[in-house]
Amino acid sequence: MKNRIKIERAILDITQDDLAKKIGVSRQTINSIEKSRYVPSTVLALKLSEIFKKPINEFFFLEETD
């Protein structure tokens, strides 16, 4: 799964640490999500959706191999 988390953070002008604190995870978790090493839970994806004020499918994308 690909994502646009880093781009969405840049739009809001927030750091990985800022985003992590807003949704209750570590900065390392945000880093792992951005690098597609970790697929977030539904709850975490919904929290990101609230922060970005966008539907989940606007910042997470399935790849053909998913």
N, C-alpha and C positions, 0 to 999 in steps of 0.2 A: 504494500500500500504506500502510495506517495502522499505527501502533504505540503501545504503552504503555510505552516505554522510560523516559520521564520519571517516570511513576507507579511503575514498578518500582524506579527509583533512589530515589525518596522512601521507599518501603517499607523499603529497605535503609539509608536515611539516608546516601547517598554522593553526592558531587558528580560532575559530568561528568568532571572531571579524574581523580578517583579511579577511576571506571569505565574511563576511557580507559587508565590505567596498568595496570589489572588485565587488560585484553585486548590490550594492545600497539598501541593506535592513539592518534591525537591527540584532544585535547578537541574540536577543530573537527569531527572525524569524528563524534563522539557527538552534537554539536549538529546536524549535518546529518542524521543518522539520525532524531533526535527530531522535526525539522521536515519529515520526509519528502522531503528534497531528495536523499538518497542511500540507495540500497537496498544493504544489506550483503551480502557474499559468504556462501556457506553456512558457511564456516569461522568467520567472524565471528559469524554467527547462532548457531552451536553454542557458541561461547565465551560469548555472552550467556546462552544457555540454562543453561550450567553455573553462571554467577554468580548468576542469578536462581533456580536450582533449579526451573525450570519448562520444559515443552515449548515449542518455538518458536512454535507456533500459539496460545499463551496471551498472547503479547505482540506478535505481528505478525499483521495481518489483511488479507486481500485485499479490495479494493473492487470494485464491479461493473465498473468501467472497466479493471481489471487483466487 
